[in-house]
Amino acid sequence: MPFTTFEFSKESRDTLSLSSSSRLQSSSSGSRRLSPHSSGESISVMSSRLKTSTSLTRPWTSSASTIAPSIGGDFSVSTSMSTLAKQSKLLQSKAKERSNPDDTRDLEMEMNKLLEQSIILRKDGNLDEACEIAKDATKKAVQLRKHRKANSLPEPIADLNHSAFFNLALSYEANDMLEEAIKTYTYLAKQCNNPFAGRIRINMGNLEYRRQQYPKAITQYKMALDISASKRADDKSLAHKIRRNIGNAFFRMGKLNEAIKFFEDAMNDAEFDYQTGFNLLVCHLALGAIDNVKQVFTALVDIPISDEEDIENELIGTKKDEYDARLKEANHFLLTSARLIAPKLNIDDWAAGYDWVCNTLDENYGDLAVQMRLELATQRLKRGDFNVAVKQLKTLQKKSKEVKTATATNLSFVNFLEGNIEGASKYADTAVQSSDGNNVNALVNKGNTLFMSSEFDSAKELYNKAIDIQADCAQAIFNLGLVEAQLGNAEDSIEAFEKVHRITPNDSSILYQIADIYELQGRPQDAIKWFSVLTARLNDPEVLTRLGQLHTEANDESQALHYQLESFRHYPIDLDVISSIGTFFVKQEMYERSLYFFQQAQLVEPKQIKWGLMIASAHKRCDNHNAAFLEYKRLHENFPESEECLRHLIEISEHVGESSFVYEDKLDKLLRSKGT
């Protein structure tokens, strides 16, 4: 929805998104004058304080009319005046009879009470009840309006009718009843002399934006912009935010050039701000306008955090809080922008973009520049450029304490991957010391080096310390499960793995570890359960094979065969699986089906005679003696020293009508050569 911040997630820095300002809303404190806020809510009116004064409820009387006396008749001036006075008193008396001020005040008080209840309930989260009471308030508003009209009473300056229907629209919106909310806003927008017309159009645009009806949202925003220009020409902040919303809608529609136009217009309405600048930067980047991207990023860097007067004087109290909030906003948008554009600035040399960003940040945001140089080193690690990355990390170690911790952690990781456990341990110690033992990654890295050195108790202590600092640190919990398994604490190991499984339910390695430990404990049913969960996420041949073996041990041959066949389907060159399936079919006297698997095994391992012997044996058991004879004959040609093959040839020759004399002679010679 508009006026929200679209941020980049830590896991994915390359996703393009928009950020925009907080939503426009009216004061909820009951003030009759509406002004923009940044609390992220829709416009709201605390109508409880819009109470009409008693002077506005007095009836109009006929004494206000002027009646000219007749001068041509028999009536005297005194007689005429007397008659007029009597008529005036009579009219006043009738008006008082028709209109009792107490009735009007009672209706107003009832409406105010209902509005207050609805607003409080909505604020407390009781949305359904708040909506029902808001409907009751509008019924009272209609009743009050009819009462005023019937008694010729003037409408008050601050009409409770508007407040009641406005509150109803907000209640519909809070309940995600967008159609009803838009209808209610439309009713309000059509009312004459509605002081909230511009804000209503903004809310209608917001609702259409939520419904992804971007053309309709743009129409409403433009109407709000026209109203704002005519009634509040000096309010540049409001026009700025409306134009930014129009730009956001065009961006969602994929019309980047139109979005750029409105973002640039928004910046002309008010001071250059981070959110609009970021949106503009994203559009230029999407269009590949690198020069414009650099220009906008430079402008973002040059935005002053505070006034020169504030810089000269020490900030305290509210000003200090405002400065900290603005600095946090600046760091967020600048770092996000830098991470987004750095790899895209130079197609031929991705690192050159990082260098340009760092140089641009150096003057005003040195800490961010250091973070970007650290990220450059990390990117080099990911791309396998270890030597240059290590040099950069060692250079950055001389910076601040936080940077020293991060660089030492990365260097420890690099050395660990390279198998240099001693170097990894050294840098892990540096990271732990520079962070006063409070950096989770440093503790995990140090624990890993101790694990590799078989110092399991010390590693366990560091993993537990990391978990104490960050209870959901998946790496520490996973490694704790491994070290508990090494120490023989199977139950504690399973507990750790199940805990990390709840944190990262789709991690296959965790499921494998749990199932593996259950199998090692001799609990096949539990192992089957977790391996089955794993196969639902990952069709790994090894896991399928182990499931087949577990079902074989449980005497469930049908399930065992199923998983063996699945394993073969995903990895058809595993000889153990092929042999197992072929042997199963032989035991079931399904020789024709076993033939296929023995032939596959022969293709995988053609220099092994045993597969050919199995193929020939299967042919023979199928009474296909000719095929068996040809297979034995081929095997004899490839393996002439095989005594078993010659014996099978002598035996099967009789079945195919061939002379066995030649093979008998060869067998005798072979036996004599072996001295048997």
N, C-alpha and C positions, 0 to 999 in steps of 0.2 A: 504494500500500500504506500502511497506517497508520503513524503517527509519522513522516511525511515532511512536507516543507514544500512547499505548493502556491503557487508564486509567480506574479506577474503579469509577462508579457513586456513588453519595452520597446515593441514594435510595437502591442500591444493592451492598453490600461490599463483597459478597461471589462469585461473578462472576470471573472466571479465565480468564485472558487476558494477552497479551504480550505487552511489550514496546520495542521499538528499536530506534536506533539513527536516527538523521536527515538524509534526503536523500543526496546522493552524487551529487555534481554538479560542473561544471567548472566555472571559473570566468566569470562573465558577464560584466566585465569592459573592455574587449577587449584584455587582456593579452594573449599572445600566449601559455604561460605555464599554464596547468590546475592543479588545486589543489582542495582538498575536502573542502566543506563548510557545514554549518549546518542550512541553511536557509529554508530547507524543499522543495526546488524546484528541478527540474531535471537539468541536465547539460546544460549549455547554453554558447554560444560563441558570444561575441559582435564583430562580424566580421567587423564592420565598420572601425576598425583601422588596419585591416590586409591588408594594401595597399602595393602593390608590388612596389619596388623601380624601377626607370627607368633603372638602370644598368642591371636589370634582364630581361628587355624587348628587349635588343639589339639583332639583328639577328646574327646567326652564319654565318661566311663568309668562302669562300673556301681558303682564304689565310692561314688559319690555317693548311691546308693540306701540306704535304711535297711531292714534285715531284722530283725525282732524274734525273739529266740531263744525256743525252746519251753521251757516250764517244767514240762510234765507228763510228759515221757518219760524215757528212760534217759540222754539226752545231758547231759553236764556243760557248764557255761558255757565252760570252756576248750576243750572239744572243739568246741562250736558256733562259737566265735570263730576257731578254727583252720581249720574248714571254710569259713567266710565269707572268711577271708583268702585261702585257696587259690582260691576262686571269683572273687574280685575280681582277683587277679593274672592268672587265666586270661582273664577278660573284657578286661582292659587289653591283654594280649598279642594277642588277636584283633583288637581295635580298631586297634592299631598296624599289624598286618598288612594290614588293609583300607585304612588311610589313611596314606599317606606324605606328610608336610607338604611335602616337596620338590616333589611333583607339583602341589599346589595353588599353591605359589609360582611354579612354572614357567608354569602357565596364566595366572596373574595378570600375570606379567612379559610374556608374549607378547601378552596383551590390551592392556596399557599401551603396548607398542611399536607395535602396529597402530593404536591410537587416536592416538598422537602422529604417526605417519606420515600418517594420514588428515587430521588437522587442519592439518598443515604443507602438505600438497599442496593442500588446499582454499584455504588462505590464499595460496598461490602461483598459484592459478588453474588447477591441474590437476584439474578437477572430476570428470571421468570416472574417473580413477585413484583419486582420493580416495574416491569412492563405492564402488568395488569393494573397496578395503581396509576401508572401514567395514562392508561386508557380511561380510568375513572376521572382523572383530572381533566382530560379533554372533554368528557361528557359534562363536567361542571362548567367548563369554559363555554361550551355551546349554550348551556342553560343560562349562564350569566349574560351572554351576548343577547339572547332572546329577551331576557328581562330588561336590559338596557333599551333595546329597540322598542319594546312594547310600551315602555314608560318614557320614551323620548329622552333618555339620559345620554349625555356625551360620552364618547369613548375616552378612556384615560390616555395620557401621553405614553406611558409604558403599558402596553396592552398585555394582560395576562393570557389572552387567547394565543398570542404568538409564543409565549413562554411554554404554555401547556403542550402545544403541538410540537414545538422544538424538542422538548423533553421526551415526548413520545417517539420522535424520530431517532433520538439518541438511544432510547431503550431498544427500539427495533434493531438498530445498528449493533448494539452490544450483544443482542441475541442472534446475530448473523441473519436476521430477516431483512435482507438487503432490498428486496422488491418493495416491501412495506415501508421501509425507511425512505426510499427514493420517492414513493408516492406521497408520503407525508411532507417531505421537503418540497416537492413540486407544488403541493397545496399552499405551503407557506410562501414560496417564491412568487406565486400569483397574487398574493394579497397586496393591496395598494398601500403605499407608504410604509412598507416593511423596512425597518432600520437594519435588519440583519440580512438583507437580500444577497449582498456580496458573499458573506460568510456561508450562507445556505448553499450558494452555487459551488463554493469550494468543497463543502461536505459532500454534495452530490457528485462532484468530480472525483473525490476520494473513493466513494462507493463504487462508481463505475470503474475506477482503476483497480479496486479489489476484485471486481468481477471480470477483469481483463478486457473490458469494453473500452479500449483505449481511445478510439475516435470520439465516443460519447464523453469520455472524461475530458478530452481536449476541448470539446465544445463548451462544457460547463466551466472549465478553467478560464476560457477566453471570455465568457460572459461575466465571470467574477472579475476578470482583469478590466473589462470595460466599466463595470460598476465602480471598481476601486479608483479608476482614473477620473471618473466624473465626480465622485463624492470625497475621495481622500487622495487628492493629487500629490499631497506632500508626504504620503506614507510610501516611501520607496521600498521599505523592508517587505511590506505585504506584496507589492508587485514583483519584487525579486523572488520571493518564494513561489508565487503562482507561476512565473515563467520557468522556474526550475522544475516545477511539477509537469508543465507542458513538455519540457525537454525530456524528462523521464519517460513520459508516455510515448513520445516519438521514438525514443531509444528502444522501448519494448516492442514497438511496431517494426523495428529494423530500419527506420528512416533516420539515419545518422546525421545527414546534412541538415535536416530540419531541427534535430535535437541540438546540434552545435549552434545553430542560429539563436535558439531560445536560451541556451546556456550563456552565450556571449551577451545577449540582451540582459539576462539576469545580472551579470557582472557589471553592466553599465548602470543598472538601477541602484546598486549599493556597492559597498566595499567588496573587494575580491575576498571570497571565503574559501575554506578548504574543501567543503563538500561540493560546491559548484565547480571549483577548479578540478577536483578529482573526476567528476562526471565528464567534464570537457576533455580531460586527458584520455579517459577511456575511449571516448568517441574517436578522437584523432588517432589513437593507437589502433583501433579497429579498422580504420580507413587506411592505415599504413603511412600516415602523414608524420614522419619522424621529426621533421623540423618543428612542426607545431607542437608535438609532444614535448620536445625539449624546451620550447618557449613557455608552455604552460607549467611544466615542472619547475623551471627557474622562477616563475612568478609565485608558485606555491612556497618555494624556499624563502623568497623575499618578503612574504607577509610578516609584518611585525607582530610579535606576541603581545606587547603592551606599549603604551604611550611612552614618549621620551621622558615625560615628567615622572612616570612610575619607575622607569629604569634608573633615574637619578636618585630617587628616594627609596628607602627600604620598604618593601611591601609588607603589610601586616593585615590581619583580620580578613575581612571579606575580599579585599583586593587581592590578597595573597591566594585565597581559594580560587578566585576567578582566574588568576594567572596560572595556577597549577592546572586547572581544568583546560584552559586554552592550550597550554604546553602539551598536555596529554593528547588533546585532539590533533595538534600539529604533528606530534611524533607518530601517531597512528596513521594519519593520511600520508605523510611523507614516506614513512617506512613501507607502507603498502604500495604506494606509487613506485617507489624505488625498486622494490622486488618485482613489480609487474613489468616495468619498462626496461630494466637493465639487460635482460637476455635478448631483447628485441631491437635494441638501438643499432646494432651493427650485425648484419647477416653474415658477413665474412669472418668476423672475429667477435664471438659472443662475449669474451672477457673485456673487450674495449668498452662495451656498454656499462659494465660495472665500474670501470675506471672513470668514465665520464660522470656517472652518478655520484661516486665517492668524492670527486673533485668539486662537484657542485655543492655538495652537502658540507664540505670541510669548514667553510667560513662560519656559518651560522649554527650548524648542527654536527659538531665534531663527533659526538657519541654515536649518532646515526651512521656517520661515515665509517666509523670503526665496525659497527654491526654489519654494514654492507661488505666491508673487506673480509670480515669473518665468514659471511655467506659466500663470497667469491671463493674462498679457500674450500668451503664445504662443497660447492659445486664442482671444483676441481677434483675433490676426492671421489664424488659420484661418477665423474667422467674418467676416473682411473689415472689422472695426472698427479700421482702421489708426491713426486719429488718437489714440484713447484708448490703444491699445497702445503707440504710440511714446512718449506722455507717461509711461506707467508704466515703460517700459524706460529712459528717460532718468533717472527718479527712482532706479531701482535701480542705476544706474551708480555712485552714490556709496557703495554698500555695499562688500563685500569684493572682493579682487582677482579671485577666481574668478567672482563675480557680474558684475563689471565686464566681464570677458572675454565671458561669455555674452550680456550685454545688448548689448555693442558688436557681437558677431557677428550677433545678430538684427536690430539696426538696419541693419547693412550689407546684410543680406539684403532687408529691406523697401525700402531705397533702390534696390537693384539691380532689384527687381521693378517699381518705379515708374519705372525708366529714368533715375534720378538717379545716374549712374555716379560723378560727383565725390563726392557724399555717401556712396555706398557705399564708395568708396576711403578716405575719411576715417575712417569707423568701422572698416573692416577694418584700417587702420593702428593704431588704438587697441587693437583686439582682439589683434593680433600683438604689440604692445609690452607689453601688460599680462600676456600669457602667456609672455613671453620667447621668442617664436617657436616655442613648443611646442604650440600649439593647432592641430589639423589643420583644423578648420572655418574658423578665421580665415585660415589660409594659403590654403585653397581659395577663400574669398571674395575675398581680395586678388588671387589669380591670375586670377579671373574678371573683375575690373575691368581688369586689364592686358590680358586677352584682348580685351575689348570696345574697348579703346583701340589695338588692333592691335600691342601690345608682346608679341609671341608668345614671344620668347626669354626675357624676364623672367617671363612667365606659366609657361613650361615649367620654369624653375628652381624656382618656388614649388611647383608640382605635385609635382616630384621630391622636394622637401624634405618635403612632407606625406606622401608615400609612404614615405620613410625613417623617419618617426615611426610611421606606421601602414601596414604593408605591404598590408593588405587594404582600404584606403580606396577604395571603389568610385567615389566622386565625383572624387577626384583622378586615378585611373587613367583614367576615362572622359574627363575634360577633357584629360588628357595626350594621349590618342588624337586628340582634336579639334585640339589645337594642333600636333601632329606632322603632321596632314593639311594644316593651313594652311601649315606650313613646307615642304611638299612631300616629307616623309619618309614615304612610303606604307607601307613595310615596318615601320617603327617604330610607325606609327599602327595597323596591323593587329595587331601584337604586343600593343600596349596594350589594344586592344578585345578580343582573344581572352583576355587575362589577366582582364579584368573580367568577361568572359562566364563564366569558370570560377567566379568568385565569386558572380555573380548570373545563373545560367543561363537564367532565364525573363524577362529584361529585353529587351523587343522593340526598344527604341531601340539597344541595343548590336548586335544582329543586323543591324539596318538599316544602321548605320554601316559594319560590316564588308563587307556586300554592296555598298554604295554605292561604297566605296573600290576594291573589286575591279573594279567596272564602269568606274570612271573610269580605272583602270589598263589597260583593254582586256583583261581576263581574264574573258570571259563565263561560262565553265564554273564558275569559282569563285564568281562573282556569283550564278549560278543555284542553286548548292548552298546558299549562305547565305540567299538569298531563299526557297528551298524550306523551309529550317528555320524561317524566320520565319513562313511561311504555316501551318505546323503549329501555331503558337501564336496566330496572329492573322490573321484573314481581312480584311486591309486592301485596299480596292479599288486603291489606288495601287500597292501591292506586287504585286498580281496583274497589273496592267497592265504593270508593268515586266518581270515574268516573261514575259508574252506577247511583249513587244518583244524580249527577249533570245532567246527561242526562234525568233522570226521571223528575227533576224540569224543564228541558227545553222541556218536553213533547216529547222526542225522545225515545219511548219505545223500538224500535228495538236495538238501541245502548245501552240503559240501560240494557236490557236483556243480550246482548253480554258480557258486562263487568262483570255483576253479575255471569254469567256462567264461565267466565275466573277466577274470584276470587274463585268460588267454586272448580274449577279444581285444583288450586294451594293450596287451604286450605279448604278441604271438611268438616270441623267440625265447621265452623262458623255458628251458629244457626240463626243469623240475616240474613245472606245471604241466607241460606236454606229456611227460612220462606218467605223472599222476593220473591224468585224464585217460590216457591210453590204457594204463593198467586197470583202471576202474572198469572200462568197457570190456576188457578181456575177462575180468572176474565175473562180469555179468553175461559173458558169452555173446557179447555184441561185437563180433570180430570185424565186421565190415566198418563199423563206426570207429573202431580203434585204428584201422588202417590209415585213415586220414591224418590222425595225429602223429603216428610213427613216420609217415611220409614227410610231415612238416618238420619233425625233429631231424630227419636225414638231410633236409635242405639247410637247416641251421648248422649241423655238424656232419658234413659229408665224409670226413675222414674216420669216423667211428663206425666200425662194422656192426655194432650191436643193433643200430636202428634198421639196417638192412635185414638182419636176421629176424627181427620182430615183424617186419613187413612180410617177409617170406612165410613166417610161421602163421601170420594172420590169413594169408592166402590159402595156406594148406588147410587150416581149420575151417575155412569156408568151402573146402573141397575144390578149390581152384588150383589144381596141381600144376597145370601148365604155367600159370603166372608165378607160382612158387618156384618151379624149376628154373624159369628164366631169371628170377631174382637171385637164386643161389648161384647160377652160372655167372651172372654179372658180378656178384660179390667175389667169386673165385678169381675172376680176372683182375679185380682191383686189390684183392687180398689173397694172393696165391699161397701164403704161408699159414692160412687159417685151417687148422685141423677140423674144427667144428663145421665149417662150411663144406669141406669135402665129404664128411660123414653124412650131412644132410643131402648132398647131391647123390651119393651112392644109394641112399634110402629112397629118394623120390624118383630116381630114374626108372624103377620098375613100374611106377604108377603112370608114367608118361610114355612108356614103350621105348625108352632109350637104353643103350648099353651102359652099364656102370663100370665096365672093365677099365676104361681110361682113368676114371676117378679113383678106382681102387689102386691102380698102379701108382698114381700120384701120391696117394695117401701112404702107401708102403715106402716110397722114396722119402717122403717127408718125415716119417717116423724113424727111418734108418739114419737120416741126417741128424735127427735130434738124439740118436742113440737109445731109442726106446723100442 
